[in-house]
Amino acid sequence: MEIKDLKRLARYNPEKMAKIPVFQSERMLYDLYALLPGQAQKVHVHEGSDKVYYALEGEVVVRVGEEEALLAPGMAAFAPAGAPHGVRNESASPALLLVVTAPRP
């Protein structure tokens, strides 16, 4: 059995958003995204994969399709396959997200 401490895996990169692999299989990706203030994940599309963003710490603005919303700790957003999606940290504090993508792109 694999068990990982997500808080200990978290690390921030002053140059760009950090994407930290936690678990991977042929069918899914389970990652941490660590965003310092002003950092973002570019809006992009996965034609055959769904994605869920779950806020662990801090706040981010999530975009799915043409809609945007604020995600605070304990909140999640679903980006279905084919929908443009991305996140950005417009706050003054770091943000940490748990991100699941399936099936793996």
C-alpha positions, 0 to 999 in steps of 0.5 A, a space after each residue: 500500500 502506498 501512503 503519502 503525506 501531502 503537506 510534506 510533498 508540497 513545495 513552491 517554485 518562485 519561477 512557475 506553478 509547481 505540479 507535484 506528482 503524488 500517485 500515477 497509474 495508466 488510468 489517472 493522475 493525482 497531483 498537487 498544484 502549488 501556486 504562489 501569488 500571481 502564478 497560474 496554470 495556463 487555460 488548456 483542454 483535455 479532449 478525453 479526460 475529466 479533471 477535478 480541482 480541490 483546494 487544500 490551502 489558500 484561494 484560487 480562481 478556477 476557470 471551466 469553459 467560459 465560467 470563473 469562480 473562487 475556490 477556497 479550502 474545502 471547495 472543488 471544481 469539475 472540468 469535464 473532458 473537452 472544456 477549457 480549464 485552468 487556475 490562477 492565484 490572485 490572492 496574497 497567499 500561497 495556494 495548494 490544490 489536489 488535482 485528479 485527472 482521469 483517464 490519464 491524458 
